Amino acid sequence: MSTLEAGEARGADTGRAAITLYGYASSGNCHKPRLLLEQLGRPYRWVDVDSPGGATRTAEFLARNPNGKVPVLERADGAVLVESNAMLVWLAEGTPYLPADAWQRAQALSWLFFEQYSHEPYIAVARFVRGWTPAGSSRRAELPALQARGHAALAVMERHLGAQPWFTGPAYGIADIALSAYTAVAADGGFDLAGYPALRDWLARVAATPGYRPLPAPTAEAAARLAAAD
Ligand SMILES: N[C@@H](CCC(=O)N[C@@H](CS)C(=O)NCC(=O)O)C(=O)O
């Protein structure tokens, strides 16, 4: 049993887990709250949702998230939270993963917004186009622009990490979780990290944090497309 499966079992052991996460396992956005739950040692129930197969567009799913996207976090009382980085903030409240100081908290939020506006739309989307669309898809034409914008984001991160080990303050926290999710698999989007030494060192530090779990491997079909992509 993998540790992620063990996490599910921990949740199941508690009867009705306090938290249910609906997600697609090899999605970086879905992995972010799951990784934090693992690192916090909190029980949760994981429900697989085949988002590339359209499972986020059913009436049942849209009742939970009208925006039709995973991850979705549901509490035992049925209350729902969407947006992966909002989940990180909520889950990290009162823990070392979110600074208590207002300025440092705002710095963490700043990097979460950067991730969603300047990083994920290019690095995650390039990965999606290469791995989850057919080889002949017209979406492949988007790749040069996605890669140019993705490299711009990586350069911002490299510059920041040249001067400090983590994204906010002296310790690993939710900004590191948010930004590492897709950076760790940037090669899937066609990004070569060879020119980003500080970033590669940071990824190694992230992978060495207690309870860290890498993003689960994509399906065989997506893995084959990624291996064959230009
Ligand atoms: N900003 C959202 C993005 C979520 C997102 O893009 N989810 C994708 C999977 S990574 C999805 O559910 N796509 C299915 C769809 O749009 O139908 C977050 O961070 O939670």
The ligand as an SDF file (V2000), in Angstrom:
LIG
                    3D

 20 19  0  0  0  0  0  0  0  0999 V2000
   -7.7580   27.1720  -10.0080 N   0  0  0  0  0  0  0  0  0  0  0  0
   -8.2010   25.8090   -9.7970 C   0  0  0  0  0  0  0  0  0  0  0  0
   -7.8600   25.0110  -11.0570 C   0  0  0  0  0  0  0  0  0  0  0  0
   -8.4490   23.6190  -10.9990 C   0  0  0  0  0  0  0  0  0  0  0  0
   -8.3210   22.9220  -12.3330 C   0  0  0  0  0  0  0  0  0  0  0  0
   -7.9040   23.4790  -13.3510 O   0  0  0  0  0  0  0  0  0  0  0  0
   -8.7170   21.6400  -12.3050 N   0  0  0  0  0  0  0  0  0  0  0  0
   -8.6490   20.8310  -13.4980 C   0  0  0  0  0  0  0  0  0  0  0  0
   -7.7660   19.6170  -13.2210 C   0  0  0  0  0  0  0  0  0  0  0  0
   -6.1160   20.1510  -12.8340 S   0  0  0  0  0  0  0  0  0  0  0  0
  -10.0410   20.3290  -13.8430 C   0  0  0  0  0  0  0  0  0  0  0  0
  -10.7810   19.9480  -12.9580 O   0  0  0  0  0  0  0  0  0  0  0  0
  -10.4020   20.3120  -15.1210 N   0  0  0  0  0  0  0  0  0  0  0  0
  -11.6190   19.7190  -15.5560 C   0  0  0  0  0  0  0  0  0  0  0  0
  -12.5340   20.6550  -16.2720 C   0  0  0  0  0  0  0  0  0  0  0  0
  -12.2140   21.8550  -16.4290 O   0  0  0  0  0  0  0  0  0  0  0  0
  -13.5650   20.1590  -16.7230 O   0  0  0  0  0  0  0  0  0  0  0  0
   -7.5390   25.2140   -8.5600 C   0  0  0  0  0  0  0  0  0  0  0  0
   -6.3830   25.5680   -8.2850 O   0  0  0  0  0  0  0  0  0  0  0  0
   -8.1660   24.4190   -7.8460 O   0  0  0  0  0  0  0  0  0  0  0  0
  1  2  1  0
  2  3  1  0
  2 18  1  0
  3  4  1  0
  4  5  1  0
  5  6  2  0
  5  7  1  0
  7  8  1  0
  8  9  1  0
  8 11  1  0
  9 10  1  0
 11 12  2  0
 11 13  1  0
 13 14  1  0
 14 15  1  0
 15 16  2  0
 15 17  1  0
 18 19  2  0
 18 20  1  0
M  END
$$$$
